[in-house]
Amino acid sequence: MPVHPKTVALIPARGGSKSIPKKNIRLLGGAPLLAYSIAAGLQAKWVDRVLVSTDSAEIAEVALAWGAEVPFLRPAELAEDTTTDFPVFEHALRWLEENEGYRADIIVQLRPTSPLRPPHLVDEAIELLRNAPDADSVRGVTPSGQNPFKMWRIESGMLQPLLALDLPEPYNQPRQALPDTFWQTGHVEVMRRETIIQKHSLTGDVILPCVVPPEYAIDLDNLYQWDYAEHVLAKWDLEIVAPVGLAPA
């Protein structure tokens, strides 16, 4: 990897949100949701460029107003309900190379739906990857609210443990006896270009954790979660990367 790897933050923001209409540009705490992820990229010292990948001209206009680049509109076939992240990132990297001759070394995903980020989180995740040459990616995680070793599935009308563990009846054990578990958040994901282009993956095989404190782990998929996020912004003294100074006149 180069001494100063070119690092691009990419924010995927399609226009067809069903659960919350126009979610990416809906105001949260007085700013469009998208602006929080843009600010996280712009305020990170290791990020060189902040791009938004969208199929919506309206979202593109908001993204530009808050300081992001929108060098292209994403093709409609890459903005469907079932579209995964991988082709979106592959398209962005190839577009930059073919149209600008720009080849990013490190790519950072900043999902708009996880807007409350601690200061320095993005730089911390980038540094983890830069300092681990054998790692393919870094992914933000937070401690699980419920331990999956106490979870079940239903088969033929009967409960079956979701996960096996070399411990008798783990679902009856105190939580202190069970392994610590984590679930992935959307706050930050960092990957090498080679992970995407050569391994055809956003994670690869060696994935490092970047632990996000649980009080920040709010994912906005419905209006109940949105109201809770508004409450947190208004009532909690939570230090976050906020979209300041870039609002349109």
VENHU-V462035 format. One record per residue. N is the residue number from 1. RES is the residue in one letter. PSI is psi as a letter, one per 40 degrees, with the letter a starting at -180 (* if undefined). BURIAL is # if it has 24 or more other ideal C-beta (glycine too) atoms within 12 Angstrom, else .. Layout:
BEGIN
n=N res=RES psi=PSI burial=BURIAL
n=N res=RES psi=PSI burial=BURIAL
END
This chain:
BEGIN
n=1 res=M psi=i burial=.
n=2 res=P psi=i burial=.
n=3 res=V psi=d burial=.
n=4 res=H psi=g burial=.
n=5 res=P psi=h burial=#
n=6 res=K psi=h burial=#
n=7 res=T psi=h burial=#
n=8 res=V psi=h burial=#
n=9 res=A psi=h burial=#
n=10 res=L psi=h burial=#
n=11 res=I psi=h burial=#
n=12 res=P psi=h burial=#
n=13 res=A psi=g burial=#
n=14 res=R psi=i burial=#
n=15 res=G psi=e burial=#
n=16 res=G psi=f burial=#
n=17 res=S psi=h burial=#
n=18 res=K psi=d burial=.
n=19 res=S psi=d burial=.
n=20 res=I psi=h burial=#
n=21 res=P psi=h burial=.
n=22 res=K psi=f burial=.
n=23 res=K psi=d burial=#
n=24 res=N psi=d burial=#
n=25 res=I psi=e burial=#
n=26 res=R psi=i burial=#
n=27 res=L psi=h burial=.
n=28 res=L psi=h burial=#
n=29 res=G psi=f burial=#
n=30 res=G psi=e burial=.
n=31 res=A psi=i burial=#
n=32 res=P psi=i burial=#
n=33 res=L psi=d burial=#
n=34 res=L psi=d burial=#
n=35 res=A psi=d burial=#
n=36 res=Y psi=d burial=#
n=37 res=S psi=d burial=#
n=38 res=I psi=d burial=#
n=39 res=A psi=d burial=#
n=40 res=A psi=d burial=#
n=41 res=G psi=d burial=#
n=42 res=L psi=d burial=#
n=43 res=Q psi=e burial=#
n=44 res=A psi=h burial=#
n=45 res=K psi=d burial=.
n=46 res=W psi=e burial=#
n=47 res=V psi=h burial=#
n=48 res=D psi=d burial=#
n=49 res=R psi=i burial=#
n=50 res=V psi=h burial=#
n=51 res=L psi=i burial=#
n=52 res=V psi=h burial=#
n=53 res=S psi=h burial=#
n=54 res=T psi=i burial=#
n=55 res=D psi=e burial=#
n=56 res=S psi=h burial=#
n=57 res=A psi=d burial=.
n=58 res=E psi=d burial=#
n=59 res=I psi=d burial=#
n=60 res=A psi=d burial=#
n=61 res=E psi=d burial=.
n=62 res=V psi=d burial=#
n=63 res=A psi=d burial=#
n=64 res=L psi=d burial=#
n=65 res=A psi=d burial=.
n=66 res=W psi=e burial=#
n=67 res=G psi=e burial=#
n=68 res=A psi=i burial=#
n=69 res=E psi=i burial=#
n=70 res=V psi=g burial=#
n=71 res=P psi=e burial=#
n=72 res=F psi=i burial=#
n=73 res=L psi=h burial=#
n=74 res=R psi=h burial=#
n=75 res=P psi=i burial=.
n=76 res=A psi=d burial=.
n=77 res=E psi=e burial=.
n=78 res=L psi=e burial=#
n=79 res=A psi=f burial=#
n=80 res=E psi=i burial=.
n=81 res=D psi=d burial=.
n=82 res=T psi=e burial=.
n=83 res=T psi=h burial=.
n=84 res=T psi=i burial=.
n=85 res=D psi=d burial=#
n=86 res=F psi=d burial=#
n=87 res=P psi=d burial=#
n=88 res=V psi=d burial=#
n=89 res=F psi=d burial=#
n=90 res=E psi=d burial=#
n=91 res=H psi=d burial=#
n=92 res=A psi=d burial=#
n=93 res=L psi=d burial=#
n=94 res=R psi=d burial=.
n=95 res=W psi=d burial=#
n=96 res=L psi=d burial=#
n=97 res=E psi=d burial=.
n=98 res=E psi=d burial=.
n=99 res=N psi=d burial=.
n=100 res=E psi=e burial=.
n=101 res=G psi=f burial=.
n=102 res=Y psi=h burial=.
n=103 res=R psi=h burial=#
n=104 res=A psi=i burial=#
n=105 res=D psi=d burial=#
n=106 res=I psi=h burial=#
n=107 res=I psi=h burial=#
n=108 res=V psi=h burial=#
n=109 res=Q psi=h burial=#
n=110 res=L psi=g burial=#
n=111 res=R psi=h burial=#
n=112 res=P psi=d burial=#
n=113 res=T psi=e burial=#
n=114 res=S psi=g burial=#
n=115 res=P psi=d burial=#
n=116 res=L psi=g burial=#
n=117 res=R psi=h burial=#
n=118 res=P psi=i burial=#
n=119 res=P psi=i burial=.
n=120 res=H psi=e burial=.
n=121 res=L psi=d burial=#
n=122 res=V psi=d burial=#
n=123 res=D psi=d burial=#
n=124 res=E psi=d burial=#
n=125 res=A psi=d burial=#
n=126 res=I psi=d burial=#
n=127 res=E psi=d burial=#
n=128 res=L psi=d burial=#
n=129 res=L psi=d burial=#
n=130 res=R psi=d burial=#
n=131 res=N psi=e burial=.
n=132 res=A psi=g burial=.
n=133 res=P psi=d burial=.
n=134 res=D psi=e burial=.
n=135 res=A psi=i burial=#
n=136 res=D psi=d burial=#
n=137 res=S psi=i burial=#
n=138 res=V psi=h burial=#
n=139 res=R psi=h burial=#
n=140 res=G psi=h burial=#
n=141 res=V psi=i burial=#
n=142 res=T psi=i burial=#
n=143 res=P psi=h burial=.
n=144 res=S psi=h burial=.
n=145 res=G psi=d burial=.
n=146 res=Q psi=h burial=.
n=147 res=N psi=h burial=#
n=148 res=P psi=e burial=#
n=149 res=F psi=e burial=#
n=150 res=K psi=e burial=#
n=151 res=M psi=i burial=.
n=152 res=W psi=i burial=.
n=153 res=R psi=i burial=.
n=154 res=I psi=h burial=.
n=155 res=E psi=h burial=.
n=156 res=S psi=f burial=.
n=157 res=G psi=e burial=.
n=158 res=M psi=i burial=.
n=159 res=L psi=h burial=.
n=160 res=Q psi=h burial=.
n=161 res=P psi=i burial=.
n=162 res=L psi=d burial=.
n=163 res=L psi=i burial=.
n=164 res=A psi=i burial=.
n=165 res=L psi=i burial=.
n=166 res=D psi=g burial=.
n=167 res=L psi=h burial=.
n=168 res=P psi=h burial=.
n=169 res=E psi=g burial=.
n=170 res=P psi=d burial=#
n=171 res=Y psi=e burial=#
n=172 res=N psi=e burial=.
n=173 res=Q psi=i burial=.
n=174 res=P psi=i burial=.
n=175 res=R psi=d burial=.
n=176 res=Q psi=d burial=.
n=177 res=A psi=e burial=.
n=178 res=L psi=i burial=.
n=179 res=P psi=i burial=.
n=180 res=D psi=h burial=.
n=181 res=T psi=i burial=.
n=182 res=F psi=i burial=.
n=183 res=W psi=i burial=#
n=184 res=Q psi=h burial=#
n=185 res=T psi=i burial=#
n=186 res=G psi=e burial=#
n=187 res=H psi=d burial=#
n=188 res=V psi=h burial=#
n=189 res=E psi=h burial=#
n=190 res=V psi=h burial=#
n=191 res=M psi=i burial=#
n=192 res=R psi=i burial=#
n=193 res=R psi=d burial=#
n=194 res=E psi=d burial=#
n=195 res=T psi=d burial=#
n=196 res=I psi=d burial=#
n=197 res=I psi=d burial=#
n=198 res=Q psi=d burial=.
n=199 res=K psi=e burial=.
n=200 res=H psi=f burial=.
n=201 res=S psi=i burial=#
n=202 res=L psi=e burial=#
n=203 res=T psi=d burial=#
n=204 res=G psi=a burial=#
n=205 res=D psi=d burial=.
n=206 res=V psi=h burial=.
n=207 res=I psi=h burial=#
n=208 res=L psi=i burial=#
n=209 res=P psi=i burial=#
n=210 res=C psi=h burial=#
n=211 res=V psi=h burial=#
n=212 res=V psi=h burial=#
n=213 res=P psi=h burial=.
n=214 res=P psi=d burial=.
n=215 res=E psi=e burial=.
n=216 res=Y psi=e burial=#
n=217 res=A psi=g burial=#
n=218 res=I psi=h burial=#
n=219 res=D psi=h burial=#
n=220 res=L psi=g burial=#
n=221 res=D psi=e burial=.
n=222 res=N psi=i burial=.
n=223 res=L psi=d burial=.
n=224 res=Y psi=d burial=.
n=225 res=Q psi=d burial=#
n=226 res=W psi=d burial=#
n=227 res=D psi=d burial=.
n=228 res=Y psi=d burial=.
n=229 res=A psi=d burial=#
n=230 res=E psi=d burial=#
n=231 res=H psi=d burial=.
n=232 res=V psi=d burial=#
n=233 res=L psi=d burial=#
n=234 res=A psi=d burial=.
n=235 res=K psi=d burial=.
n=236 res=W psi=i burial=.
n=237 res=D psi=g burial=.
n=238 res=L psi=h burial=#
n=239 res=E psi=h burial=.
n=240 res=I psi=i burial=#
n=241 res=V psi=h burial=#
n=242 res=A psi=i burial=#
n=243 res=P psi=g burial=#
n=244 res=V psi=i burial=.
n=245 res=G psi=e burial=.
n=246 res=L psi=e burial=#
n=247 res=A psi=i burial=.
n=248 res=P psi=i burial=.
n=249 res=A psi=* burial=.
END
